[in-house]
Amino acid sequence: MAFTFAAFSYIAALILDAFLIFFAIFHVIAFDELKTDYKNPIDQCNSLNPLVLPEYIIHLFFNLLFLFAGEWFTIILNIPLIAYHVHRYLHRPVMSGPGLYDPTTIMNADELSRCQREGWVKMGFYLLSFFYYLYSMIYVLVSA
C-alpha cells in the first residue's frame, strides 16, 4: 500500500464532502421551514447566503486536487455540478452581498420549490459522491 497524492485527494474529498452533505441538509431543512412558515424569509436568507460561497469553494477545491492528481473520471463526474454552480452564481439576483437567495422572491411558490428541489438533488449528488470517493480511495490505496 502506497500513499499517493490521489489517495490524499480522495481522503480530503471525503472529509470535505461530509461538510457539503451537511450544507445540503441545512438547505433542505431551511426551505422546508420557509414552506411551512416557521421562519422569517429575511432571517432564513441571512443564514443561507453565507453558506453559498463556502460550498462552491469547497467543491472547486477538491476538484482541483483531483485535477492535480490526474483523476480524470472523477473530474468528469463533477463538471456538471461545477458548471451549474458557476451558472447559478453568475445569474443570481442583484443583492448587496454574496449569496443566491433574495428574501423578496424566495417566498414565491415556484422559487421555493425550485430551491428545495435543488437542495435535494445536491444532497443526493453529494451522498453518491461520498461513496464513490470512499470506493476510489480504497481502490487507489490497494492498487498502488
C-alpha positions in Angstrom: 0.0 0.0 0.0 1.4 3.3 -1.0 0.1 6.7 0.0 -0.2 8.8 -3.2 -1.4 12.3 -4.0 -4.5 10.7 -5.5 -5.2 8.9 -2.2 -4.8 12.2 -0.3 -7.2 13.9 -2.8 -9.8 11.3 -2.1 -9.4 11.5 1.7 -9.7 15.3 1.5 -12.7 14.9 -0.7 -14.3 12.5 1.7 -13.9 14.9 4.6 -15.0 18.0 2.7 -17.9 16.1 1.1 -19.2 15.5 4.6 -19.4 19.2 5.0 -21.2 19.6 1.7 -23.7 17.0 2.8 -24.3 19.0 5.9 -24.8 22.2 3.9 -27.3 20.4 1.6 -29.2 19.1 4.6 -29.3 22.5 6.2 -30.6 24.0 2.9 -33.4 21.4 2.6 -34.4 22.0 6.3 -34.3 25.8 5.8 -36.5 25.7 2.7 -38.9 23.3 4.5 -39.2 25.8 7.4 -39.9 28.6 4.9 -42.5 26.5 3.2 -44.3 25.8 6.5 -44.0 29.4 7.7 -41.9 28.6 10.7 -39.2 31.2 9.8 -39.0 34.7 8.6 -37.7 34.8 4.9 -35.2 37.6 5.8 -33.7 35.7 8.7 -33.6 32.5 6.7 -31.9 34.1 3.7 -29.4 35.8 6.0 -28.5 32.3 7.4 -28.4 30.6 3.9 -26.5 33.2 1.9 -23.2 33.0 3.9 -23.0 29.2 3.1 -23.2 29.6 -0.7 -19.6 30.7 -1.4 -18.0 28.2 1.0 -20.0 25.4 -0.6 -18.8 26.4 -4.1 -15.2 26.9 -2.9 -15.0 23.6 -1.1 -16.4 21.8 -4.2 -14.0 23.5 -6.5 -11.0 22.9 -4.1 -11.2 19.2 -4.0 -11.8 19.1 -7.8 -8.6 21.0 -8.2 -6.9 18.3 -6.1 -8.4 15.7 -8.4 -7.1 17.7 -11.4 -3.6 17.8 -10.0 -3.8 14.0 -9.1 -4.9 13.2 -12.7 -8.2 11.6 -11.6 -9.9 12.5 -14.9 -13.1 10.3 -14.5 -13.8 11.9 -11.1 -13.4 15.4 -12.6 -15.8 14.5 -15.5 -18.4 13.3 -12.9 -18.1 16.7 -11.1 -18.0 19.1 -14.1 -21.8 19.3 -14.5 -22.3 20.5 -10.9 -19.3 22.9 -11.2 -20.9 24.3 -14.3 -24.3 24.6 -12.6 -22.7 26.4 -9.7 -20.9 28.9 -12.0 -24.1 29.5 -14.0 -26.2 29.9 -10.9 -23.8 32.3 -9.3 -23.5 34.4 -12.4 -27.2 34.7 -12.8 -28.1 35.4 -9.2 -30.4 38.2 -8.1 -28.9 41.6 -7.6 -28.1 41.9 -3.9 -25.8 43.9 -1.7 -23.8 40.9 -0.5 -22.7 37.5 -1.8 -25.3 34.8 -1.9 -28.1 33.4 -4.1 -31.3 33.8 -2.1 -33.3 37.1 -2.2 -35.8 37.4 0.7 -38.3 39.3 -1.6 -38.6 36.5 -4.1 -37.9 33.4 -2.0 -41.5 33.0 -0.9 -42.7 32.7 -4.4 -44.0 29.1 -4.6 -42.1 28.3 -7.8 -38.9 29.7 -6.5 -39.3 28.0 -3.1 -40.0 24.6 -4.7 -37.1 25.0 -7.1 -34.7 25.8 -4.3 -35.9 22.9 -2.2 -35.6 20.6 -5.2 -32.1 21.9 -5.8 -31.2 21.1 -2.2 -32.5 17.5 -2.5 -30.6 17.0 -5.8 -27.4 18.3 -4.3 -27.8 16.2 -1.3 -28.2 13.1 -3.4 -25.2 14.0 -5.6 -23.0 14.6 -2.6 -24.1 11.3 -0.9 -23.4 9.4 -4.1 -20.1 11.2 -4.5 -19.2 10.3 -0.9 -19.5 6.6 -1.5 -17.7 6.9 -4.9 -14.8 8.8 -3.2 -14.7 6.1 -0.5 -14.5 3.4 -3.1 -11.9 5.2 -5.1 -9.8 6.0 -2.1 -9.7 2.3 -1.1 -9.0 1.3 -4.8 -6.2 3.8 -5.1 -4.6 2.7 -1.8 -4.9 -1.0 -2.5 -3.7 -0.8 -6.2 -0.7 1.4 -5.6 
